[in-house]
Amino acid sequence: MYIVTLSYTRPMEDVEAVLDAHIAWLDTYFDAGIFITAGRKDPRTGGVVLVRDIDRDRLNAILAEDAFQAVAEYEVTKVNVTRATDEFAGLVGI
């Protein structure tokens, strides 16, 4: 699994200008079963996306499609989930 952290590098009005395109991008990869969850940071300085364990080159290509490339920096961390509570047991090994 990957944790993708986005940090805004542009003013919020620039972020808002591409938000609809970003949401459409999220929808595409949720529908494809690649994204697990996503949400805004609090305070609103960026966001986080959890991604299934896919080929890293494919993930890079997917991230390159995001409209937020114009307004954010991305940090990608690979995590090998080996333990979870019952509520999150489905994350083990993905």
JOVEN-V128980 format. One record per residue. RES is the residue in one letter. PSI is psi in radians with two decimals (* if undefined). NEAR is the number of other ideal C-beta (glycine too) atoms within 8 Angstrom. D_CENTER is the distance of its C-alpha to the mean C-alpha in whole Angstrom. Layout:
BEGIN
res->RES psi->PSI near->NEAR d_center->D_CENTER
res->RES psi->PSI near->NEAR d_center->D_CENTER
END
This chain:
BEGIN
res->M psi->2.65 near->13 d_center->11
res->Y psi->2.52 near->13 d_center->8
res->I psi->2.04 near->11 d_center->7
res->V psi->2.07 near->14 d_center->5
res->T psi->2.19 near->11 d_center->7
res->L psi->2.38 near->12 d_center->7
res->S psi->2.16 near->9 d_center->11
res->Y psi->2.42 near->10 d_center->13
res->T psi->-0.03 near->6 d_center->16
res->R psi->2.84 near->8 d_center->18
res->P psi->2.73 near->5 d_center->20
res->M psi->-0.56 near->7 d_center->18
res->E psi->-0.54 near->6 d_center->21
res->D psi->-0.69 near->10 d_center->19
res->V psi->-0.84 near->13 d_center->15
res->E psi->-0.57 near->7 d_center->17
res->A psi->-0.45 near->6 d_center->19
res->V psi->0.17 near->12 d_center->16
res->L psi->-0.75 near->8 d_center->14
res->D psi->-0.73 near->6 d_center->15
res->A psi->-0.66 near->8 d_center->14
res->H psi->-0.76 near->11 d_center->10
res->I psi->-0.71 near->8 d_center->11
res->A psi->-0.70 near->8 d_center->13
res->W psi->-0.81 near->12 d_center->10
res->L psi->-0.82 near->11 d_center->8
res->D psi->-0.73 near->8 d_center->11
res->T psi->-0.79 near->8 d_center->12
res->Y psi->-0.34 near->11 d_center->10
res->F psi->-0.79 near->10 d_center->10
res->D psi->-0.56 near->6 d_center->14
res->A psi->-0.12 near->7 d_center->14
res->G psi->0.29 near->5 d_center->13
res->I psi->-0.72 near->9 d_center->10
res->F psi->2.43 near->12 d_center->7
res->I psi->-0.80 near->8 d_center->9
res->T psi->2.79 near->6 d_center->8
res->A psi->2.69 near->9 d_center->6
res->G psi->2.93 near->6 d_center->8
res->R psi->2.61 near->6 d_center->10
res->K psi->2.74 near->9 d_center->12
res->D psi->1.87 near->4 d_center->15
res->P psi->2.87 near->4 d_center->17
res->R psi->1.43 near->7 d_center->15
res->T psi->0.08 near->6 d_center->14
res->G psi->-2.64 near->11 d_center->10
res->G psi->3.14 near->9 d_center->7
res->V psi->2.41 near->11 d_center->5
res->V psi->2.27 near->11 d_center->3
res->L psi->2.29 near->11 d_center->5
res->V psi->2.41 near->14 d_center->7
res->R psi->2.81 near->10 d_center->10
res->D psi->1.75 near->7 d_center->13
res->I psi->3.00 near->9 d_center->13
res->D psi->2.34 near->5 d_center->15
res->R psi->-0.63 near->8 d_center->13
res->D psi->-0.68 near->6 d_center->15
res->R psi->-0.74 near->8 d_center->14
res->L psi->-0.78 near->13 d_center->10
res->N psi->-0.71 near->8 d_center->11
res->A psi->-0.71 near->8 d_center->13
res->I psi->-0.80 near->10 d_center->10
res->L psi->-0.61 near->11 d_center->8
res->A psi->-0.38 near->7 d_center->12
res->E psi->-0.28 near->6 d_center->12
res->D psi->2.31 near->9 d_center->10
res->A psi->-0.41 near->9 d_center->12
res->F psi->-0.13 near->11 d_center->11
res->Q psi->-0.50 near->9 d_center->12
res->A psi->-0.24 near->8 d_center->15
res->V psi->0.06 near->11 d_center->14
res->A psi->2.76 near->13 d_center->12
res->E psi->2.60 near->6 d_center->12
res->Y psi->2.41 near->9 d_center->9
res->E psi->2.24 near->7 d_center->10
res->V psi->2.22 near->11 d_center->9
res->T psi->2.18 near->8 d_center->11
res->K psi->2.32 near->8 d_center->12
res->V psi->2.25 near->7 d_center->14
res->N psi->1.65 near->5 d_center->17
res->V psi->2.10 near->10 d_center->17
res->T psi->-0.24 near->5 d_center->21
res->R psi->2.59 near->4 d_center->21
res->A psi->2.75 near->10 d_center->20
res->T psi->2.92 near->5 d_center->22
res->D psi->-0.69 near->5 d_center->23
res->E psi->-0.44 near->5 d_center->21
res->F psi->0.33 near->8 d_center->18
res->A psi->-0.49 near->8 d_center->20
res->G psi->-0.25 near->6 d_center->18
res->L psi->-0.30 near->10 d_center->16
res->V psi->2.16 near->10 d_center->18
res->G psi->0.06 near->5 d_center->18
res->I psi->* near->9 d_center->15
END
